[in-house]
Amino acid sequence: MAHSNIDKSLRDLLLGNVRSVPNFPKPGIIFKDITPLLQDRYLLELTSRLLAEPFRGAKIDFVAGLESRGFLFGTNLAQDLHAGFVPIRKPGKLPASTHSIEYELEYGTDSLEVHTDSIQSGDNVLIHDDLMATGGTSAAASNLIRKMGGNIIGYSFVMEISALGGRRFLDQNLPVHSLLKV
């Protein structure tokens, strides 16, 4: 299992630039807003480099970024790892033919889609999102990629809310790199 090996001062610097917004998008939720990391050119570059570090040298064909904040660092991650980028989106957002998967949420169901021609059998895919909470979206993306014949080689997150236990829904034999844990 991959862990962040950044020192405490770097971790504190990055975490200090994640804004907590209470009651968004609904009452009782504390939204973790990464836009301050994106706005600071040095923190943007630092975050991108630190996300890529544990996966350098791995054979990665694609980084799959999850809708929509997984696109923000996901494209940088793909570029840093010399891989392509595949967006995994909510229904109706992709213009060409798609594969889809429905998954359970704590309050209902949702689904994800990916273009049918984006991942081929045997492609090695790193799944990236800005935040892992309950793990449901990442697990669904894993199932979707596997349905297409892709190999999941690991998971990458800017932040993980450890108390919600999302890791339990991910493949325990694969590296999970969370830059920040709260």
C-alpha positions in Angstrom: 0.0 0.0 0.0 1.5 3.3 -1.0 1.7 6.0 1.6 2.7 9.6 1.3 6.3 10.0 2.3 6.3 13.8 2.5 7.5 15.4 5.6 5.2 17.0 8.2 6.1 20.6 7.2 5.1 19.9 3.6 1.9 18.1 4.6 1.0 21.0 7.0 1.6 23.5 4.2 -0.6 21.7 1.8 -3.3 20.9 4.4 -3.2 24.6 5.4 -4.3 25.4 1.9 -7.3 23.2 1.8 -10.4 25.2 2.8 -13.1 23.5 4.9 -16.6 24.8 3.9 -19.3 23.7 6.4 -22.8 22.7 5.2 -21.8 22.4 1.5 -23.3 20.9 -0.7 -25.8 20.1 2.0 -26.2 20.5 5.8 -23.9 18.4 7.9 -21.2 18.0 5.2 -17.8 19.7 5.6 -16.6 20.2 2.0 -12.8 20.0 1.5 -12.1 22.7 -1.1 -8.7 22.3 -3.0 -9.0 25.5 -5.0 -6.4 27.3 -2.9 -3.9 24.6 -3.9 -4.8 25.3 -7.5 -4.5 29.0 -7.2 -1.0 29.1 -5.9 1.4 28.3 -8.7 4.0 26.8 -6.4 1.5 24.6 -4.5 0.0 23.5 -7.7 3.3 22.3 -9.0 4.3 20.8 -5.6 1.0 18.9 -5.3 1.3 17.6 -8.8 4.9 16.3 -8.3 4.1 14.7 -4.9 1.1 12.9 -6.5 3.2 11.4 -9.2 6.2 10.4 -7.1 5.0 7.0 -5.9 4.1 5.9 -9.4 7.2 7.0 -11.3 8.6 4.1 -13.1 5.4 2.1 -13.1 4.0 1.1 -16.5 0.9 3.3 -16.7 -1.0 3.7 -19.9 -3.8 5.9 -18.6 -4.7 8.0 -15.6 -8.5 7.8 -15.2 -9.7 11.0 -13.6 -13.1 10.9 -11.8 -15.8 13.5 -12.3 -15.1 16.3 -11.9 -12.4 17.4 -9.5 -10.3 14.3 -10.4 -9.7 16.1 -13.7 -7.9 19.0 -12.0 -4.7 17.1 -11.0 -5.4 14.0 -13.1 -4.3 15.6 -16.3 -1.0 16.8 -14.6 -0.6 13.4 -13.2 -1.0 11.8 -16.6 1.5 14.2 -18.1 4.0 13.6 -15.3 3.7 9.9 -15.7 3.9 10.0 -19.5 0.4 8.4 -19.8 -2.8 9.4 -21.4 -5.8 10.8 -19.6 -9.3 9.2 -19.5 -12.2 11.2 -18.0 -14.8 9.1 -16.1 -18.0 11.1 -16.0 -21.5 11.3 -14.7 -24.2 10.2 -17.2 -24.8 12.3 -20.3 -21.5 14.2 -20.2 -19.5 12.2 -22.8 -20.3 12.8 -26.5 -19.4 9.4 -28.0 -20.5 5.8 -27.2 -20.0 4.9 -23.6 -19.9 2.0 -21.1 -21.6 2.7 -17.8 -21.9 1.3 -14.4 -24.4 2.0 -11.6 -23.4 1.9 -8.0 -24.9 2.4 -4.6 -24.6 5.5 -2.5 -25.6 5.9 1.1 -28.7 7.8 -0.1 -29.5 6.1 -3.4 -27.7 5.2 -6.6 -25.5 6.9 -9.2 -23.6 5.9 -12.3 -20.4 6.6 -14.2 -19.6 6.5 -17.8 -16.4 6.2 -19.9 -16.0 6.2 -23.7 -16.0 2.7 -25.1 -12.8 3.3 -27.1 -10.8 4.9 -24.2 -9.4 1.8 -22.5 -8.5 -1.5 -24.2 -7.9 -4.9 -22.8 -4.6 -5.0 -21.0 -4.2 -1.3 -20.5 -2.7 -0.3 -17.2 -4.8 2.4 -15.4 -4.2 4.5 -12.4 -7.4 5.9 -10.9 -7.2 9.4 -9.6 -9.6 11.7 -7.7 -9.1 14.7 -5.5 -10.8 13.2 -2.5 -11.6 9.7 -1.2 -14.5 9.7 1.3 -16.6 6.5 1.3 -14.7 4.9 -1.6 -17.9 4.2 -3.6 -17.0 6.2 -6.7 -13.4 4.8 -6.9 -14.7 1.3 -6.5 -17.3 1.8 -9.2 -14.6 3.3 -11.5 -12.5 0.2 -10.8 -15.3 -2.1 -11.8 -16.0 -0.1 -15.0 -12.4 -0.2 -16.0 -12.1 -3.9 -15.3 -15.3 -4.5 -17.3 -13.5 -3.0 -20.3 -10.4 -5.3 -19.7 -8.2 -2.7 -18.1 -5.8 -3.4 -15.3 -6.0 -1.2 -12.2 -2.5 -0.5 -11.0 -3.3 1.8 -8.1 -5.2 4.7 -6.7 -4.2 8.3 -6.2 -5.9 10.9 -4.1 -5.0 14.4 -3.0 -6.9 13.9 0.2 -8.5 11.0 2.1 -11.0 11.3 4.9 -9.8 8.3 6.9 -12.7 8.1 9.3 -15.1 7.2 6.5 -13.2 4.0 5.7 -13.2 4.2 1.9 -10.1 2.1 1.5 -12.1 -1.0 2.5 -13.9 -0.8 -0.9 -10.7 -0.7 -2.9 -8.5 -3.6 -4.0 -6.4 -4.3 -0.9 -3.6 -5.7 -3.1 -3.1 -2.4 -4.9 -1.2 0.7 -3.8 -3.4 3.6 -2.5 -1.6 6.9 -2.4 -3.3 9.6 -0.4 -1.2 12.8 -0.2 -3.2 14.2 2.7 -5.2 12.3 5.3 -7.7 14.0 7.5 
